Amino acid sequence: MSGTHPPLGHEPISTCHWSRTAPEAHPCPVLEGTTEADVAIIGAGYSGLVMALELAGAGRSVVLLDAEQPGWAASGRNAGHIAPLFWGAKKTPRQIVSAYGDDMGGRMNRMIAGSGRWLFDLIDRHGIVCEARRGYLFLARTEASLAKHHETFAEWSEFGGVCEAIDRTGLARHVNSTAYAGGIWLPEGGFVNPLALSRGLAATTVRKGVRLFGGSRALSARKDGPAWRIETAQGAVRSGTLLVAAGGYADALFPALRKTAYTVHCGVLATDPLPDKGASILPNAFPVTDLDDKAVFSPTIDAEGCLVVSFLIGPGDLEMRKALKICVPRIAKAFPGFSIPEFKRMWAGKFMITPDGTPRLLHLDDNAFAVTGCNGLGHTIGISAARELAKLALGVDRDALNLPLQQPKSLPASGATNWLLRNIAFPLVNRAG
Ligand SMILES: Cc1cc2nc3c(=O)[nH]c(=O)nc-3n(C[C@H](O)[C@H](O)[C@H](O)COP(=O)(O)OP(=O)(O)OC[C@H]3O[C@@H](n4cnc5c(N)ncnc54)[C@H](O)[C@@H]3O)c2cc1C
């Protein structure tokens, strides 16, 4: 496997909103010379970092390579929401069971239902300082929508998920708005500063003995006898197993990864700290998502009291004027009477989605595997899938995993669908929201 590497086209992470309060980054050296490991991992976002942590915890020697720095990509620039569900709550546990069967579907549901709890435990266990906050609210605009969504959320309880429907009166304690008839409360969801979590995970992996290299893009990956040899500009790794966790940033080295899922471009807007720290709209600063928005409307108040809102990006929307056109009407509708503050920062990133909203474990080659398709929920779906890939590398039987292991299979017309999503579908749903 080898390829050329187009620029990724994003601003440096130092300009990112989250770096205002995230702890300083652990300095990552560049890989120089040749080194050996049981497992080489490409990509130090949440997926690669969690895999490295699980493998090092089980006594494997691990080299983790990132083209940039840990958390430089989606993991350091996302919106921080932790929602233990399948994509946007739209895929229900029963639909998963009917698609994957009682056994596998049940395991997938249990894995996702427990994923928020698992992440908060991990943060606590390793003392990661990342502004972690428990509690998440999904909002419904009408009684009918609340009843419909409550029914599907209740399915999660069969698989260990925890949720509670709250009516307009209960909601008023958390959301200052007349626009919603009620909500679904997820005590095991929540919020983190994503860059702080990425940096905390990186520092933890290093403490656990992982050799983590930044500025070390994998340029080729070839079999060298029974081992893999991964070359970077200044060094190489020989390893028994190769794991790839390049997310939406998979480059030409792994063309299959860009065709087994669709690429979503997502943007985030943030204000400076609000004078009342957001108390007039979200008094307890729980992150929320509007279940009835056709696109994405998930405002939150961060640790500094800034309002942070994410949105799906169509062509040219990474321009403040266009982003405001998408987000401001949503904020006005959600919080009538709220005087909309000035947004000071905007950034964007990419992640991969699959047609059925579930992640993919892919068998690339002999002892070479990849994970993809976090479906916009990297903290829960993405990290869960990464843990399964780590189990595989530890020798767990593939039939005992909580996700099926699949051969990479190109989605039909993936290039055309990526274009349609970005140029037609997202602008339309953004308008319809
Ligand atoms: C704007 C935005 C908002 C989001 N909001 C949320 C949210 O609120 N909640 C949530 O749960 N999820 C959210 N997500 C999704 C979440 O961020 C991702 O699912 C998750 O971060 C993916 O993690 P990852 O490790 O798979 O990939 P990434 O974090 O994208 O990391 C991939 C890494 O691979 C590296 N890489 C690629 N190719 C190579 C190579 N050849 N050699 C070496 N390194 C390489 C890159 O440099 C990069 O660091 C959001 C995503 C975006 C973009």
The ligand as an ORCA input file, in Angstrom:
! r2SCAN-3c Opt
* xyz 0 1
  C     -16.882     19.379     13.436
  C     -17.137     18.025     14.042
  C     -18.012     17.920     15.114
  C     -18.219     16.672     15.702
  N     -18.980     16.605     16.831
  C     -19.002     15.442     17.537
  C     -19.630     15.403     18.801
  O     -20.132     16.398     19.301
  N     -19.657     14.213     19.450
  C     -19.067     13.085     18.936
  O     -19.110     12.023     19.584
  N     -18.444     13.112     17.742
  C     -18.392     14.261     17.044
  N     -17.739     14.304     15.854
  C     -17.133     13.064     15.338
  C     -15.811     12.759     16.036
  O     -15.021     13.896     16.146
  C     -15.081     11.690     15.223
  O     -15.956     10.589     15.113
  C     -13.841     11.173     15.883
  O     -13.041     12.215     16.332
  C     -13.075     10.296     14.896
  O     -11.893      9.884     15.533
  P     -10.806      9.098     14.714
  O      -9.721      8.753     15.652
  O     -11.458      7.958     14.005
  O     -10.322     10.083     13.567
  P      -9.593     11.528     13.649
  O      -9.751     12.171     14.961
  O     -10.074     12.276     12.445
  O      -8.069     11.152     13.521
  C      -7.503     10.567     12.380
  C      -6.007     10.805     12.462
  O      -5.366     10.021     11.451
  C      -4.227     10.734     11.040
  N      -3.786     10.191      9.732
  C      -4.487     10.071      8.595
  N      -3.726      9.497      7.637
  C      -2.525      9.249      8.205
  C      -1.300      8.666      7.747
  N      -1.146      8.223      6.484
  N      -0.258      8.565      8.609
  C      -0.368      8.997      9.903
  N      -1.497      9.562     10.373
  C      -2.551      9.682      9.545
  C      -4.681     12.188     10.983
  O      -3.585     13.090     11.072
  C      -5.613     12.255     12.205
  O      -4.970     12.791     13.356
  C     -17.554     15.512     15.197
  C     -16.690     15.633     14.116
  C     -16.480     16.875     13.536
  C     -15.526     16.969     12.394
*
